[in-house]
Amino acid sequence: MKLKLMLLAAVLITSVVPTTTKADEGLPGEAPRNGTMITIDVATNTAYLFQDGSMVTKSRAATGTEKLLKKGRRIWLFHTPRGHLRVLRKIEDPVWRKPDWAYIEERKAVPPPDSPARMIKGHLGKYALDLGDGILIHGTDDFDSIGRPASHGCIRLPDDMLKTLWREVPVGTDVYIFESRPVQTASKERHSDLDF
């Protein structure tokens, strides 16, 4: 009985624990090993900068919460997209156009789309890298959010990492957003050794 439990535990551990080594930390298998590249691991909330397959630097990051917000017929999912993207443009001193969902989360009245009240300076930090479809790599004025799922889909970085990316990354740079391991969720089921 103990041997069966040990074998079962070994199978479960090897199927859940990622097989990455320190040498390929932050570098998904489908990513090329040449040129400048940014990778974002949403499972660990970590951002990486690579040059020719070698890690230049890494930093904690904030990624999407995966929360769903509903208001009437409108639905928003706060998800950081996975896959291969590119830096489409670089923005200095980005201004956040506060979207409807932000007012709804705050339980405030939603102003008209062209209202100056929507324009928020400083919220996104000093720099932003536009990945398209409203997804940015940017700074934050909520420094406690770094290192956990806290955003509405964008990737938030601390100032020093963002400044490095701004300086080192040209427009057109590849960005790979991936999960190094499945996101863990709490289970409501409880099992004991007696269940075997």
URHU-V937680 format. One line per field, one symbol per residue. psi: psi as a letter, one per 30 degrees, with the letter a starting at -180 (. if undefined). A space follows every 50 residues. Layout:
psi: ???
This chain:
psi: eeeeeeeeeeeeeffeklgkleegkgjlefklglakkkkjjfefhkkkkk jhfkkelllllkakfglkkkjbfkkkkikkklajlljelkkkhkkkjjle eeeeefhlkkllegkfffjjkfegaflkjkflhgkljlalgifffkgljf ageljklleeeeeeeeefjlkfkkkkkljflkkkkkkfkkklfff.
